[in-house]
Amino acid sequence: TEYEIDRTGVTTALTWTVGAHTVKGGFWYEDNDFNHARRFYGLSAAAPQRDSLEFMRDPFFTQWHVGFNTKTTQFFLQDTWAINDALKINFGFKSLNVQNEAKAIQTPAVLAEGKIESKDSFLPQIGFNYTANDESELFGAVTENMRAFQSAATVGPFSTSAAGFDAIRDTLKPETSTTYELGWRYNTGTLQAVVATYYVEFKDRLLGIQNGSGIVGNPSVQQNVGGVKTKGVEVGARWQISPSWSWYNSLSYNQSEYQDDVVDANGVVLAATKG
């Protein structure tokens, strides 16, 4: 399976300070051309025929060759407000738009072609940092995010047939999450520690649904299969025993639970994953 990526773009930001406020705004634009191919080559069993760091040449069969283009545009604006020497509030948002397009270069006509878009004009974030004293501080945040669709022939919405893509392109939703985090940091120079707890709500989870028996090689179809709720705690500590030696240890706890069953287009349960 061969990959060729050619991408160009620009990212820039501007920061300005007004009194107790530090305001920052910026954008990111990227144009990504991705050629994805599945090719077969003949090799001699007697001796190596090529350098292992070079691409092969002259395939005897190309199963598919698809060209993908992904255009990403993101704008963000945020403000860090220093209420006093101890407390800072950070709030802002980003606006994200990702356009994915697939065109067949050398491939059977049954593979997916066309366009699909992920966009959310308002993904907010708000957080705080409170310095209790010279050694310890509290922090927390609430963040919304979105995962854009993938452009590839083997994963994502284009990894299906033309008919399968036409069936999902107008109804498929990108995965989203809302994350809540609260924690405490401690630093005396020789001892550093952190305790953080988090809660995440995932929505519109994407799953590649298999059609028929796996050995037949039928294309999969992407489907939104509901949400997942995750909660956890992370604890870490680093002790500088001497200038040459330090000791580090961490502990984490995580619990995730599916919120929905996987169902087909008629509502029939394919996998009872809820709970």
Secondary structure as UniProt FT lines:
FT   STRAND          2..18
FT   TURN            19..20
FT   STRAND          21..40
FT   TURN            52..53
FT   STRAND          61..82
FT   STRAND          87..106
FT   TURN            109..110
FT   STRAND          114..131
FT   STRAND          136..147
FT   TURN            157..158
FT   HELIX           162..168
FT   TURN            169..171
FT   STRAND          175..187
FT   STRAND          191..203
FT   STRAND          206..209
FT   HELIX           214..216
FT   STRAND          221..224
FT   STRAND          228..240
FT   STRAND          246..258
FT   STRAND          262..263
FT   TURN            265..266
FT   STRAND          269..271
//
